[in-house]
Amino acid sequence: MTLTAVILLIISAFAHTGWNLIGKSKSPCPEFLLLANTVGALCLTPILLKYGYVVAQFTPKVWLLIVLTGLFQAVYYAGLANAYRVGDMSVAYPLMRSIPVVLVMLVNLMLGRTDDLSFLAIIGIAMVALGGCILPVERLKDWNLKKVLQTSTLLALVAAVGTCGYSIIDDRALRILKDTLDVYRHGMPWWTLVYAMIEGLSSSVWLAIFVLVSRDRRRSLARVVQHQFGHAALTGIGIFAAYSLVLVAMLFARNVSYVVAFRQLSIPLGTMLGITILNEPRYKMKFVGVGIMLAGLLLVAVK
């Protein structure tokens, strides 16, 4: 990865942990994230008004990818909200951030994209996954599959599948756009943000379908709008600040696996915020798991 990509991903990590903290502490539910995601996407309207003419150059294949990535993002939001509802941020957050590294690597291997996956990168990605498996267990001698696969862990896995899906689809869509658009004329970061806004609205449509089919969820959405609008708006700004930076960083990385892996810098940040601000339990294996993840990140970063 280039230095530009690394800097963008570091800033994104801080923004990402910030909005997750707000979501966990205020209202961990899909309705809250629907409002947050919609407000955040609409904050990019000025970008669309100025550079929206590039939308006319989106091919049918790109539009199909936007629909699919919106679905995967909706799955991610639903899994994240429910994982926070039943579990701790200091455990669920690292799991949601570590599992996609392995999933993306496996998908890339199945697609034959192995040229940029060095031996050190593969070892590093495996270490990130190993650290994630240790996190939920207070003592290593008590480790068993049942404790790892508790409800919050399974919901984190759902969110991770969503992350894996939209990461791979976004990478494909951005590569198509990069090949078809005059990026120097349109300004490379700006057309990426146009894509981010449209993608965000696609995700909101899928989330709205999930929320509005249930009377209880419609009532919950009304309560969130009435009592949590400010927090939701702040969360939405954090969501799109974080992910827009990731989309731009993808343009400076040769393989999406590196982007997904390096984003895990937010793992120790999320863990520490959960422990210090939300007063969640602290135990040795939680820190050991995070340490293994960081070691894996270093191996990925040295490529």
MARFI-438102 format. One record per atom (N, C-alpha, C, O): residue in three letters; x, y, z. Coordinates in steps of 0.2 Angstrom, whole numbers, plus 5000, padded with zeros to 4 digits. Each point is the difference from the previous one (the first is absolute). Example, Ala and Ser with C-alpha at 12.3 -4.5 7.8 and 13.67 -1.06 7.14 Angstrom:
<vexros>
Ala506649725039Ala499650065000Ala500450065000Ala500549995003Ser499350064993Ser500450065001Ser499650055003Ser500350065001
</vexros>
This chain:
<vexros>
Met500449945000Met499650065000Met500450065000Met500650005003Thr499250064994Thr500450065000Thr499950035007Thr499549995004Leu500950074997Leu499950035006Leu499450045000Leu499750015006Thr500050014989Thr499450044999Thr499449955003Thr499650035004Ala500449914994Ala499549955002Ala500049995007Ala499550005004Val501250004999Val500049985007Val499850065004Val499649995005Ile500550074993Ile499850065004Ile499250015000Ile499750015005Leu500049984989Leu499350004999Leu499749955005Leu499550015003Leu500849934997Leu499749945004Leu500150025008Leu499549975004Ile501050064998Ile500150025007Ile499450045002Ile499750005005Ile500250064991Ile499550055002Ile499349965000Ile499650025004Ser500349944991Ser499449965000Ser499949965006Ser499449995002Ala501149985000Ala499949965006Ala499850045006Ala499649975004Phe500650094997Phe499850045006Phe499350024999Phe499650005005Ala500250024989Ala499350014999Ala499549945001Ala499550015002His500849944995His499549945001His499949985007His499449985002Thr501150025002Thr499949985007Thr499650055004Thr499649985004Gly500450084994Gly499650065003Gly499349994999Gly499650005004Trp500249984989Trp499349994999Trp499749945003Trp499449995002Asn501049964998Asn499849945004Asn499950015007Asn499549975003Leu500950075000Leu499950015007Leu499350045001Leu499749985005Ile500250064991Ile499350045001Ile499449954999Ile499650005003Gly500549964991Gly499549954999Gly499849955006Gly499549995001Lys501149995002Lys499949955005Lys499750035006Lys499649975004Ser500750094998Ser499850035006Ser499350035000Ser499750015005Lys500050014989Lys499450045000Lys499449964998Lys499550005003Ser500649964991Ser499449974998Ser500249944995Ser500050014994Pro500349935008Pro500249954996Pro499449964997Pro499849955002Cys499950084992Cys499549974997Cys500050024992Cys500350054999Pro499449914997Pro500150014993Pro499650074998Pro500250034995Glu499349995009Glu499650064998Glu500550065001Glu500050054996Phe500449955009Phe500550055002Phe500550014994Phe500150054998Leu500149895000Leu500550004994Leu499750024994Leu500450024995Leu499049965004Leu499650024994Leu500050084999Leu500250034995Leu499650005011Leu500050075000Leu500750034999Leu500150054996Ala500449925008Ala500750034999Ala500349994993Ala500350054998Asn499649894999Asn500249994994Asn499750054994Asn500450034996Thr499049985005Thr499650054995Thr500350075001Thr500150034995Val499949995011Val500250075001Val500850014998Val500150054997Gly500349905005Gly500750004997Gly500050004993Gly500450044997Ala499249924999Ala500150004993Ala499850074997Ala500350024996Leu499150015007Leu499850064998Leu500550065001Leu499950054997Cys500549945008Cys500550055001Cys500550014994Cys500450055000Leu499649904996Leu500450004994Leu499750034994Leu500350004994Thr499150035007Thr499650034995Thr500450054996Thr500050014994Pro500450045009Pro500450054997Pro500449974995Pro500250034994Ile500149915008Ile500549974995Ile499649984994Ile500350004994Leu499149975007Leu499649974994Leu499850064996Leu500049994994Leu499850075009Leu499850054996Leu500650034995Leu499850024995Lys500849985007Lys500550024996Lys500349954996Lys500250024994Tyr499849925008Tyr500349954996Tyr499649944998Tyr500249954997Gly499150065004Gly499549954998Gly500049984993Gly499749954998Tyr500650094997Tyr499949994993Tyr500449934999Tyr499949974994Val500550015010Val500449944999Val499549945001Val500249944997Val499250075006Val499649945001Val499749984993Val499949944999Ala500150114996Ala499749984993Ala500549954997Ala499849964995Gln500850035008Gln500549964997Gln500149935003Gln500449964999Phe499150035007Phe500049945003Phe499749954995Phe499550014997Thr500849935002Thr499849954996Thr499449965004Thr500050005006Pro499649964990Pro499549965003Pro500449955005Pro499749985005Lys500950004994Lys500349955004Lys500250035007Lys499949975005Val500350104995Val500150045006Val499450015004Val500049995006Trp499450024990Trp499450015004Trp499849935003Trp499750005006Leu500449954991Leu499849935003Leu500549995006Leu499749985006Leu500950044994Leu500549995006Leu499750055005Leu500149985006Ile499750084993Ile499850045005Ile499449975004Ile499950015006Val499649964990Val499449975003Val500349945005Val499750005005Leu500849964993Leu500249955004Leu500450025006Leu499949975005Thr500550084994Thr500450035005Thr499650035006Thr500150005006Gly499350034991Gly499550035005Gly499749945004Gly499950015006Leu500049944991Leu499749945004Leu500549985005Leu499849985006Phe500850014992Phe500549975005Phe500150055006Phe500249985005Gln499850094993Gln500150055005Gln499449995005Gln500150015006Ala499349984992Ala499450005004Ala500149945005Ala499850005005Val500449944992Val500249945004Val500550025005Val499949985006Tyr500650054993Tyr500550035004Tyr499750045006Tyr500149985006Tyr499550074992Tyr499750045005Tyr499549965005Tyr500150015006Ala499549954991Ala499649965004Ala500449955005Ala499850005006Gly500749974992Gly500449965004Gly500450045005Gly500049975006Leu500250084992Leu500450045005Leu499550035006Leu500249995006Ala499250034992Ala499650035005Ala499849955005Ala500050015006Asn499849934991Asn499849955005Asn500549975004Asn499949975005Ala500750024992Ala500649985004Ala500250055006Ala500149975005Tyr499850094994Tyr500150055005Tyr499450005005Tyr500150015006Arg499349974992Arg499549995005Arg500049955005Arg499850015005Val500649934993Val500049955004Val500749985003Val500149965004Gly500450084993Gly500749995002Gly500450065001Gly499750065000Asp500949945002Asp500550055002Asp500350034993Asp500249964996Met499950105004Met500450034994Met500749985000Met500349994995Ser500050005011Ser500749985000Ser500149934998Ser500649984999Val498949985000Val500149934997Val499750004993Val500349984995Ala499050055004Ala499749994994Ala500450044995Ala500049984994Tyr500250085008Tyr500350054995Tyr500649964997Tyr500150004993Pro500449985011Pro500649974997Pro499849944995Pro500349994995Leu499249975007Leu499849944996Leu499750024994Leu500249974994Met499450095006Met499750024993Met500650034996Met499950004994Arg500650025009Arg500650034996Arg500549954997Arg500350014996Ser499749935008Ser500549954998Ser499849954996Ser500449984995Ile499049995006Ile499849954995Ile500050024993Ile500149954996Pro499750115002Pro500050014993Pro500649994996Pro500149994994Val500550025010Val500750004997Val500049934998Val500349994994Val499549965009Val500149934998Val499549984994Val500249974996Leu499250065005Leu499549994995Leu500250034993Leu499949964995Val500450105005Val500250034994Val500649964997Val500049994994Met500449995010Met500649964998Met499849944996Met500249984995Leu499349985008Leu499749944998Leu499750014993Leu500149964995Val499550105005Val499650014993Val500550024995Val500049984994Asn500550065008Asn500550024995Asn500449934997Asn500250004994Leu499949965011Leu500449944998Leu499549964995Leu500349974995Met499150025006Met499549974996Met500050034993Met499849974995Leu500350105005Leu499950034994Leu500750004996Leu500050034994Gly500549945009Gly500650004997Gly500550065000Gly500550014997Arg499350045008Arg500350065001Arg500649995005Arg499950025006Thr500649954993Thr500549985005Thr500750034998Thr500449995005Asp499650054990Asp500750034998Asp500350045006Asp500650015001Asp498950035002Asp500250055004Asp500049985008Asp500150045004Leu499749904997Leu500049975007Leu500649975001Leu500149944998Ser500450095005Ser500649975002Ser500049965006Ser499449995003Phe501149974998Phe500049955006Phe499950035006Phe499649985005Leu500750084996Leu500050045007Leu499350025001Leu499750015005Ala500050024989Ala499350025000Ala499549955003Ala499550015004Ile500649934993Ile499549945002Ile500149985007Ile499549995003Ile501150014999Ile500249995007Ile499750055005Ile499649995005Gly500450074993Gly499750065004Gly499350005000Gly499750015005Ile500049974989Ile499249995000Ile499849955005Ile499550005003Ala500949944997Ala499849955004Ala500150015007Ala499649985005Met500950074997Met500150025007Met499450045002Met499850005006Val500050044990Val499450055001Val499449955002Val499650025005Ala500349934991Ala499449965001Ala500149965007Ala499549995004Leu501149994997Leu500249965007Leu499850055006Leu499749975005Gly500550094994Gly499950045006Gly499250015001Gly499850015006Gly499949994989Gly499250015000Gly499749945004Gly499550015003Cys500849934996Cys499849945003Cys500150005007Cys499749965004Ile500850074998Ile500250005008Ile499650055004Ile499949995006Leu499950074990Leu499750055004Leu499449985004Leu500050035006Pro499549934992Pro499449995004Pro500149965007Pro499649995004Val501049984997Val500249955005Val500450045005Val500550024999Glu499349985008Glu500350035005Glu500749965002Glu500550035001Arg499549914998Arg500649955002Arg500149954994Arg499549974998Leu501150035000Leu500149964994Leu499849925001Leu499849974996Lys500350015011Lys499949935001Lys499249995000Lys499849944999Asp499850115001Asp499349995000Asp499750014993Asp499450004999Trp501150004996Trp499850014993Trp499649944997Trp500249955001Asn499250074996Asn499649944997Asn499650044995Asn499950065000Leu499949904995Leu499650034994Leu499450035002Leu499750054998Lys499949925008Lys499450035002Lys500150075003Lys499650044998Lys500949975005Lys500150075003Lys500250054994Lys499850065001Val500549914994Val500250054995Val499450024996Val499950054998Leu499749895000Leu499450014996Leu499450025004Leu499449974999Gln500650085006Gln499550025003Gln499650054996Gln500250024994Thr499250005008Thr499550044996Thr500450074997Thr499950014994Ser500450025010Ser500350064998Ser500649994995Ser500150044995Thr500249905006Thr500549984995Thr499749984993Thr500350024995Leu499249955005Leu499749984994Leu499750064996Leu500050014994Leu499750045010Leu499850064997Leu500650044997Leu499950034995Ala500649975009Ala500650034997Ala500349974994Ala500250034995Leu499749905004Leu500149974994Leu499650024994Leu500250014995Val499150005007Val499650034995Val500250064997Val500150024994Ala500150035011Ala500350064998Ala500650004996Ala500250034995Ala500249925007Ala500749994996Ala499849974993Ala500450024995Val499149945004Val499949984993Val499850064996Val500150004994Gly499550045009Gly499850064997Gly500650054998Gly500050024994Thr500449985010Thr500750044999Thr500449974994Thr500250044996Cys499849905005Cys500449964994Cys499750014994Cys500350024995Gly499049985004Gly499650014994Gly500150064997Gly500250014994Tyr499750055010Tyr500050064997Tyr500750024999Tyr500150054995Ser500449935008Ser500750024999Ser500249974993Ser500350044996Ile499549905003Ile500249974993Ile499650034995Ile500350014994Ile499150005007Ile499650034994Ile500250084999Ile500150024994Asp500150015011Asp500250074999Asp500750004997Asp500150054995Asp500349915006Asp500649994997Asp499949994992Asp500450044996Arg499249925003Arg499849984993Arg499750064996Arg500250024995Ala499350025009Ala499750054997Ala500550064998Ala500050034995Leu500449985010Leu500550065000Leu500549994994Leu500250044997Arg500049905002Arg500549984995Arg499650014993Arg500350024995Ile499149965005Ile499650014993Ile500050084999Ile500150024994Leu499750025011Leu499950074999Leu500750034998Leu500050054996Lys500549935008Lys500750024998Lys500249994993Lys500350044997Asp499549915000Asp500249984993Asp499550044995Asp500250014995Thr499250015007Thr499550034995Thr500050075001Thr499850044995Leu500349995011Leu500050075001Leu500750044998Leu500549975001Asp499450094998Asp500650044999Asp500250035007Asp499850055002Val500649915002Val500050025007Val500450065001Val499950045005Tyr500549984990Tyr500450065001Tyr499650064999Tyr500150065003Arg499449934992Arg499550064999Arg499550015006Arg499950055002His499949895000His499550005005His500250015007His499750025005Gly501049974996Gly500350005007Gly499949935004Gly499449995002Met501149984998Met499949935003Met499649995006Met499649965001Pro500650085005Pro499649995006Pro499350024999Pro499649975004Trp500250084992Trp499450035000Trp499549954997Trp499449995003Trp500749984991Trp499649954997Trp499949945005Trp499549965000Thr501050025004Thr499949955005Thr499550025005Thr499749955002Leu500350115000Leu499550025005Leu499350004997Leu499549995004Val500450024990Val499450004996Val499749935001Val499549985001Tyr501049974997Tyr499849935001Tyr499849985007Tyr499649965001Ala500850075004Ala499949985007Ala499250035002Ala499749965004Met500150104994Met499450025001Met499449954997Met499649995004Ile500550004990Ile499549954997Ile500049935003Ile499549985001Glu501150005001Glu500049945003Glu499750005007Glu499649955002Gly500550115002Gly499650015006Gly499350004999Gly499649975005Leu500150064990Leu499350004999Leu499749934999Leu499549985002Ser500949984994Ser499849934998Ser500049965007Ser499549975001Ser501050045003Ser499949975007Ser499450025004Ser499749965003Ser500250114997Ser499450025003Ser499349974998Ser499649985004Val500450014989Val499449974997Val499949935003Val499549985002Trp501049984998Trp500049935002Trp499850005008Trp499649965002Leu500850095002Leu499850005007Leu499350025001Leu499649975005Ala500150084991Ala499350025001Ala499649944999Ala499549995003Ile500649974992Ile499649944998Ile500049965006Ile499449975002Phe501150025002Phe500149955005Phe499650035006Phe499749975004Val500450104997Val499650035006Val499350014999Val499649995005Leu500250034989Leu499350034999Leu499549945000Leu499450015000Val500849934999Val499649944999Val499749985007Val499549965001Ser500850075004Ser499849985007Ser499750065004Ser500350055000Arg499149945002Arg499750065004Arg500450025006Arg500150065001Asp500249895003Asp500450025005Asp500650044998Asp500250055004Arg500149934991Arg500650044997Arg499850074998Arg500450045000Arg499049964997Arg499850074998Arg499950045006Arg500250064999Arg499549925006Arg500050045006Arg500650025003Arg500150055002Ser500449904998Ser500750015002Ser500350054996Ser500450055003Leu499549954991Leu500350054995Leu499750075002Leu500450055000Ala499049965001Ala499750065002Ala500350035007Ala500150065000Arg500049895005Arg500350025006Arg500750034999Arg500350055003Val500149914993Val500750024998Val500050074997Val500450045002Val499249974993Val499950074997Val499950055005Val500350064999Gln499249935005Gln499850055005Gln500550015006Gln500150065002His500349895000His500450015006His500749994999His500450025004Gln499849954990Gln500749994999Gln500350034993Gln500549974998Phe499150074999Phe500250034994Phe500750035000Phe500449994995Gly499850055010Gly500750035000Gly500549955000Gly500550004997His499449955008His500649955000His500049964994His500549984998Ala498950004999Ala500049974993Ala500450044995Ala500349974996Ala499550095004Ala500450044995Ala500750005001Ala500450004995Leu499950015011Leu500750005001Leu500349934998Leu500549994997Thr499149965005Thr500249934998Thr500149994992Thr500449984997Gly499150055000Gly500050004992Gly500650034997Gly500249984995Ile499950085008Ile500650044998Ile500649965001Ile500549994995Gly499649975010Gly500649965002Gly500049944995Gly500549984998Ile498949995001Ile500049944995Ile500350024993Ile500449974997Phe499350095000Phe500350024994Phe500650034999Phe500450004995Ala499850035011Ala500750035000Ala500549945000Ala500550004996Ala499349945008Ala500549955000Ala500049964994Ala500549984997Tyr498950005000Tyr500049964994Tyr500250034994Tyr500349974995Ser499650105004Ser500250034994Ser500750005000Ser500350004995Leu500150015011Leu500750005000Leu500249934998Leu500549994996Val499249955006Val500149944997Val500049994993Val500449974997Leu499050065000Leu499949994993Leu500650034996Leu500249984995Val500050085008Val500650044996Val500649955001Val500450004995Ala499749985011Ala500649965001Ala500049944996Ala500649984998Met498949995000Met500049944995Met500350024994Met500349954996Leu499750115002Leu500350024993Leu500750005001Leu500350004994Phe500050005012Phe500750005001Phe500349935002Phe500650005002Ala499049954998Ala500249945002Ala499949954995Ala499550004996Arg501049955003Arg499949954995Arg499649945001Arg499749974995Asn500150025011Asn499549955002Asn499650025006Asn500250025005Val499149964994Val499650025005Val500149975007Val499850025005Ser500549924995Ser500249965006Ser500450055004Ser499949995006Tyr500650054991Tyr500450045004Tyr499650055004Tyr500150025005Val499450014991Val499650055003Val499649985005Val500050035006Val499749914994Val499549985005Val500549985006Val499850015006Ala500849964993Ala500449985005Ala500350065004Ala500050005006Phe500250054991Phe500350065003Phe499550045004Phe500250045005Arg499249964993Arg499450035003Arg500049985007Arg499650035004Gln500649914998Gln500049975006Gln500450045006Gln500049985005Leu500350074993Leu500350045004Leu499550035005Leu500250015006Ser499249994992Ser499550025005Ser499849955005Ser499650025005Ile500749924995Ile499849955005Ile500250025007Ile499650005004Pro501150024997Pro500150025007Pro499750065002Pro499850015006Leu500050044989Leu499750065002Leu499349985002Leu499750025006Gly499949944991Gly499349985002Gly500049965006Gly499650015004Thr500949944997Thr500149975007Thr500150045005Thr499750005006Met500750054994Met500250055005Met499450045002Met499950025006Leu499750004989Leu499550055001Leu499449965004Leu499750025004Gly500249924994Gly499549955003Gly500249995007Gly499650015005Ile501049984997Ile500349995007Ile500050065004Ile499750005006Thr500550064991Thr500150065004Thr499450045001Thr499850035005Ile499849984989Ile499550055000Ile499349965002Ile499650035003Leu500349914994Leu499449965002Leu500149955006Leu499549975001Asn501150035002Asn500149965006Asn499949934999Asn499749975004Glu500550004990Glu499949934999Glu500549965003Glu500550035001Pro499449915000Pro500549955004Pro500750004996Pro500050004994Arg500550005010Arg500750004997Arg500349935003Arg499949995006Tyr500449984990Tyr500349945002Tyr500649984995Tyr500150034995Lys500449935007Lys500649994997Lys499949984993Lys500450034995Met499249925003Met500049984994Met499750054995Met500149994994Lys499550055008Lys499850064996Lys500650044997Lys500050014994Phe500450005010Phe500650044998Phe500549964996Phe500350024995Val499749915007Val500549964996Val499749994993Val500450014995Gly499049995004Gly499749994993Gly500150064996Gly500150004994Val499850065009Val500150064997Val500850014998Val500150024994Gly500349965010Gly500750004999Gly500249954994Gly500450024995Ile499349925004Ile500149964995Ile499850034993Ile500350004995Met499150045006Met499750034994Met500550054997Met500250014994Leu500150035011Leu500450064998Leu500749974997Leu500250034995Ala500049915007Ala500649974998Ala499949984992Ala500450014996Gly499049965003Gly499849994994Gly499950054995Gly500250004994Leu499650065009Leu500050064996Leu500650034997Leu500150024995Leu500449975010Leu500750024998Leu500349964994Leu500350024996Leu499549915004Leu500349964995Leu499650024993Leu500350004995Val499150025006Val499650024994Val500350074997Val500150014994Ala500150035011Ala500250074998Ala500750004997Ala500150054996Val500349905005Val500750004998Val500149994993Val500550004997Lys498949975000Lys500049984992Lys500250064996Lys500050004994
</vexros>
